């Protein structure tokens, strides 16, 4: 499935080297095809790596996708990526009048208080203390009113449950890092169609959402969960909003790099479980979640397509990152 990107978007060349079909904006505008336009609010500090992680998943669907990357005004990323954000990302003010087919939000490195505030003790950071929280809340409510289908990852999944259901994430005794067995909780739901049971998913987080808090919400249903790490995929019963707490989008080496980074920072971590063959770091990575990530995105994107009952004209609305299509 072709992905439409700006001519100078950094991820384009990397995706082509991986065999992903990428169409430049200037070429796509001449094709008589209306792609699905999916907004992606990216608030991860490793901006470009996160882009690649999610764009790779889009590449295995039959539909044409045009991602529109969005940032908050109060998040500019590391200095070296600031120019990329300004050139290739839109702020909420620039996209709030656009009619999106769907919207995604990424995780954020915002689970814990800084050492200065916590006195070196691990303490959960209240959502309200995140620097871009007020803007995130505004975008979240806008999505509920203006976008039919949303997918939220890791921190943003927990943030969404906090905003709309009053659920608070809980601090884990240690950061959980590893690849854990998950089981299906609903065998027939279309979002998890063709999932293996069990299936294995990377987990990398300091906090968790308790299954009991989800079960007390009548309009939420758990689709996949682990006995060891709790719920993974939760969805609203109207199928509009999906919350994924773990990381099927991670490439092969991402979890190992994160683990070694945290060790070098002096974090107290358990042994990285389920990641290496036979749990031996001298062996290769047991890369058994790649197909799962592609399948999850394929099911989600095809669900979006099934909900589109009539053509929609997507105008540029003065936004330089959108193509104007006439259906």
C-alpha positions as CSV (number, residue, x, y, z in Angstrom):
1,X,0.0,0.0,0.0
2,X,1.5,3.3,-1.0
3,X,2.1,6.0,1.7
4,X,1.9,9.6,0.6
5,X,4.6,11.8,2.1
6,X,6.0,15.3,1.5
7,X,8.8,15.4,-1.0
8,X,11.4,16.1,1.6
9,X,10.0,14.1,4.5
10,X,12.9,12.3,6.2
11,X,11.2,8.9,6.6
12,X,10.5,8.6,2.9
13,X,14.0,7.4,1.9
14,X,14.3,5.1,5.0
15,X,11.0,3.4,4.1
16,X,12.0,2.9,0.4
17,X,15.2,1.2,1.5
18,X,12.9,-1.2,3.5
19,X,10.9,-1.9,0.4
20,X,7.9,0.2,1.4
21,X,6.0,2.0,-1.5
22,X,6.1,5.7,-1.0
23,X,4.5,8.3,-3.3
24,X,5.6,11.9,-3.2
25,X,2.9,14.4,-2.7
26,X,3.5,15.9,-6.2
27,X,3.0,12.6,-7.8
28,X,0.0,11.6,-5.7
29,X,-1.9,14.7,-6.5
30,X,-2.2,13.6,-10.2
31,X,-3.7,10.2,-9.3
32,X,-7.4,9.7,-9.5
33,X,-7.4,8.0,-6.0
34,X,-8.8,9.3,-2.8
35,X,-6.6,8.0,0.0
36,X,-7.6,7.6,3.7
37,X,-6.3,10.7,5.5
38,X,-5.1,9.8,8.9
39,X,-3.9,12.4,11.5
40,X,-1.0,11.4,13.7
41,X,-0.3,13.4,16.9
42,X,3.3,12.6,17.7
43,X,4.6,13.7,21.1
44,X,7.5,11.3,21.4
45,X,10.9,12.9,21.9
46,X,12.4,10.5,19.3
47,X,10.2,12.0,16.7
48,X,11.6,10.5,13.5
49,X,12.0,6.9,14.9
50,X,8.4,7.0,16.0
51,X,7.3,8.1,12.6
52,X,9.0,5.2,11.0
53,X,7.6,2.7,13.5
54,X,4.0,3.6,12.7
55,X,4.5,4.2,8.9
56,X,5.9,0.7,8.5
57,X,2.7,-0.7,9.8
58,X,0.6,1.2,7.2
59,X,2.7,-0.2,4.4
60,X,1.1,-3.6,4.5
61,X,-2.5,-2.6,3.7
62,X,-4.1,-2.5,0.3
63,X,-5.4,1.0,0.8
64,X,-3.6,4.2,0.0
65,X,-2.8,6.3,3.1
66,X,-1.9,9.9,3.5
67,X,-0.6,10.6,7.0
68,X,-0.8,14.1,8.4
69,X,1.6,14.6,11.3
70,X,0.5,16.9,14.1
71,X,2.4,18.4,17.0
72,X,1.3,20.5,20.0
73,X,2.5,24.1,20.2
74,X,4.1,23.4,23.5
75,X,6.2,20.4,22.2
76,X,9.0,21.1,19.9
77,X,11.1,18.0,20.3
78,X,14.9,17.9,20.6
79,X,16.8,20.7,19.0
80,X,18.0,18.6,16.1
81,X,14.4,17.7,15.1
82,X,12.9,21.1,15.6
83,X,13.3,22.1,11.9
84,X,11.7,18.9,10.8
85,X,8.7,19.5,13.1
86,X,8.3,23.1,11.8
87,X,8.5,22.1,8.1
88,X,6.6,18.8,8.1
89,X,4.2,19.0,11.0
90,X,1.0,21.0,11.6
91,X,-0.3,22.4,14.8
92,X,-3.8,21.8,16.0
93,X,-4.9,25.3,14.9
94,X,-3.9,24.4,11.3
95,X,-5.8,21.1,11.1
96,X,-8.9,21.5,13.3
97,X,-11.1,22.3,10.3
98,X,-9.9,19.3,8.3
99,X,-12.2,16.2,7.9
100,X,-10.0,13.3,8.8
101,X,-10.9,9.6,8.2
102,X,-9.2,8.7,11.5
103,X,-6.7,10.0,14.0
104,X,-3.8,8.4,16.0
105,X,-1.9,9.6,19.0
106,X,1.5,8.3,20.1
107,X,3.0,7.6,23.5
108,X,5.0,10.2,25.4
109,X,7.9,10.0,27.8
110,X,5.8,11.5,30.6
111,X,5.1,8.7,33.0
112,X,7.4,9.7,35.9
113,X,8.3,12.9,37.7
114,X,11.8,14.2,37.1
115,X,14.4,13.5,39.8
116,X,14.3,17.2,40.9
117,X,10.6,16.8,41.8
118,X,10.7,13.3,43.1
119,X,13.9,13.4,45.1
120,X,15.2,10.4,43.1
121,X,12.2,8.4,44.2
122,X,10.1,6.9,41.4
123,X,6.8,8.9,41.5
124,X,4.1,9.0,38.9
125,X,3.7,12.2,37.0
126,X,0.1,13.5,37.2
127,X,-1.3,14.0,33.7
128,X,-2.1,17.6,34.7
129,X,1.6,18.3,35.2
130,X,2.6,17.3,31.6
131,X,3.7,20.5,29.9
132,X,1.4,20.1,26.9
133,X,-1.6,18.7,28.9
134,X,-4.1,21.5,28.3
135,X,-3.5,21.4,24.6
136,X,-3.7,17.6,24.5
137,X,-7.1,17.7,26.3
138,X,-8.4,20.2,23.8
139,X,-7.3,18.0,20.9
140,X,-8.8,14.9,22.7
141,X,-12.2,16.5,23.0
142,X,-12.0,17.7,19.4
143,X,-11.3,14.1,18.2
144,X,-14.4,12.9,20.0
145,X,-16.5,15.4,18.2
146,X,-14.9,15.5,14.8
147,X,-13.2,12.2,14.1
148,X,-15.1,8.9,13.9
149,X,-12.2,6.5,14.6
150,X,-9.2,6.9,16.9
151,X,-6.2,4.8,17.9
152,X,-4.2,5.7,21.0
153,X,-0.8,4.2,22.0
154,X,0.8,3.7,25.4
155,X,0.9,7.0,27.4
156,X,-1.8,8.6,25.2
157,X,-4.1,5.6,25.7
158,X,-3.8,6.0,29.4
159,X,-4.4,9.8,29.0
160,X,-7.5,9.2,27.0
161,X,-9.0,6.9,29.6
162,X,-8.2,9.5,32.3
163,X,-9.9,12.3,30.3
164,X,-13.0,10.5,29.2
165,X,-13.4,7.8,31.9
166,X,-11.7,9.1,35.0
167,X,-9.3,6.2,35.1
168,X,-5.9,6.8,36.8
169,X,-2.8,4.9,35.7
170,X,-0.9,3.1,38.5
171,X,2.9,3.1,39.2
172,X,4.6,-0.3,38.7
173,X,7.2,-1.4,41.2
174,X,9.8,-1.4,38.4
175,X,9.7,-0.4,34.7
176,X,8.3,-3.4,32.8
177,X,10.4,-4.3,29.8
178,X,10.1,-7.5,27.8
179,X,8.0,-9.5,25.4
180,X,5.1,-11.1,27.1
181,X,2.4,-13.6,26.2
182,X,-1.1,-12.2,25.7
183,X,-4.4,-14.0,25.2
184,X,-7.5,-13.0,23.3
185,X,-10.4,-11.8,25.4
186,X,-12.9,-11.7,22.5
187,X,-12.4,-14.3,19.8
188,X,-14.7,-12.7,17.2
189,X,-14.0,-8.9,17.3
190,X,-12.9,-7.6,13.9
191,X,-10.0,-5.6,15.3
192,X,-8.2,-8.7,16.4
193,X,-9.3,-10.9,13.5
194,X,-6.6,-13.6,12.7
195,X,-4.6,-12.8,15.8
196,X,-2.7,-15.9,17.1
197,X,-3.8,-17.0,20.6
198,X,-1.5,-16.6,22.4
199,X,0.4,-13.7,20.8
200,X,3.5,-12.0,22.0
201,X,3.9,-8.2,22.4
202,X,6.7,-5.9,23.6
203,X,5.9,-4.1,26.9
204,X,7.9,-1.0,27.9
205,X,6.3,1.2,30.6
206,X,6.5,2.4,34.2
207,X,2.7,2.5,34.8
208,X,-0.3,0.4,34.1
209,X,-4.1,0.5,33.8
210,X,-5.8,-2.0,36.1
211,X,-8.2,-4.5,34.5
212,X,-10.7,-3.9,37.3
213,X,-10.9,-0.1,36.4
214,X,-11.6,-1.0,32.8
215,X,-14.2,-3.6,33.8
216,X,-16.1,-1.0,35.8
217,X,-16.7,1.0,32.6
218,X,-19.7,-0.4,30.8
219,X,-18.7,1.2,27.5
220,X,-15.2,-0.4,27.4
221,X,-14.2,-3.9,26.4
222,X,-10.8,-5.6,26.7
223,X,-9.7,-7.5,23.5
224,X,-6.2,-8.7,24.5
225,X,-4.5,-9.0,27.8
226,X,-1.6,-10.6,29.6
227,X,-1.7,-12.4,33.0
228,X,1.6,-10.8,33.8
229,X,1.2,-7.2,32.5
230,X,-2.5,-6.7,32.3
231,X,-4.7,-5.3,29.5
232,X,-3.1,-4.6,26.1
233,X,-5.9,-3.6,23.7
234,X,-9.1,-2.0,25.0
235,X,-11.8,-0.6,22.8
236,X,-15.0,1.4,23.2
237,X,-18.1,-0.8,22.7
238,X,-19.1,1.4,19.8
239,X,-15.8,0.5,18.1
240,X,-14.8,4.1,17.6
241,X,-11.9,4.4,20.1
242,X,-9.0,1.9,20.5
243,X,-6.4,2.0,23.3
244,X,-3.2,0.0,23.0
245,X,-0.9,0.1,26.0
246,X,2.0,-2.0,24.5
247,X,4.2,-1.8,21.5
248,X,3.5,-4.1,18.5
249,X,4.9,-1.3,16.4
250,X,8.4,-1.7,17.8
251,X,11.0,-2.8,15.3
252,X,13.3,-5.8,16.1
253,X,16.0,-4.0,18.1
254,X,14.0,-1.2,19.8
255,X,13.3,-3.0,23.0
256,X,16.9,-4.0,23.5
257,X,18.1,-0.4,22.9
258,X,15.6,0.9,25.4
259,X,16.6,-1.6,28.0
260,X,20.4,-0.9,27.6
261,X,19.7,2.9,27.7
262,X,17.8,2.6,30.9
263,X,20.5,0.4,32.4
264,X,23.1,3.0,31.6
265,X,20.9,5.6,33.3
266,X,21.1,3.5,36.5
267,X,17.5,2.2,36.5
268,X,16.8,-0.8,38.6
269,X,15.4,-3.3,36.1
270,X,14.6,-7.0,36.0
271,X,16.2,-9.2,33.3
272,X,14.8,-8.5,29.9
273,X,12.3,-11.4,29.4
274,X,11.1,-13.0,26.3
275,X,13.2,-10.9,24.0
276,X,16.2,-13.0,23.2
277,X,16.0,-16.6,22.0
278,X,16.0,-18.8,25.1
279,X,16.2,-15.6,27.2
280,X,20.0,-15.5,26.5
281,X,21.3,-12.1,25.4
282,X,24.1,-13.8,23.5
283,X,21.4,-15.1,21.1
284,X,19.5,-13.2,18.4
285,X,16.2,-11.4,19.2
286,X,13.2,-13.7,19.1
287,X,11.3,-11.4,16.7
288,X,7.8,-12.8,17.0
289,X,5.6,-9.7,17.0
290,X,6.2,-8.2,13.5
291,X,3.2,-9.8,11.9
292,X,1.0,-8.9,14.8
293,X,1.7,-5.2,14.4
294,X,1.0,-5.3,10.7
295,X,-2.2,-7.3,11.3
296,X,-3.5,-4.9,14.0
297,X,-3.0,-1.9,11.7
298,X,-4.5,-3.7,8.7
299,X,-7.6,-4.6,10.7
300,X,-7.9,-1.0,12.1
301,X,-7.4,0.7,8.7
302,X,-9.9,-1.7,7.0
303,X,-12.4,-0.9,9.7
304,X,-12.0,2.8,8.8
305,X,-12.7,2.0,5.2
306,X,-15.8,0.0,6.0
307,X,-17.2,2.9,7.9
308,X,-16.9,5.3,5.0
309,X,-20.4,5.3,3.5
310,X,-19.9,8.1,0.9
311,X,-17.0,10.0,-0.6
312,X,-15.7,13.0,1.3
313,X,-13.9,15.9,-0.2
314,X,-10.8,16.8,1.7
315,X,-9.7,20.3,1.0
316,X,-6.4,21.8,1.8
317,X,-7.9,24.5,4.1
318,X,-4.7,26.5,3.8
319,X,-2.7,23.6,5.2
320,X,0.5,22.9,3.2
321,X,0.6,19.3,4.4
322,X,-2.7,18.2,2.8
323,X,-3.5,17.3,-0.8
324,X,-6.8,18.7,-2.2
325,X,-8.8,15.8,-3.7
326,X,-11.9,16.2,-5.8
327,X,-14.0,13.0,-5.8
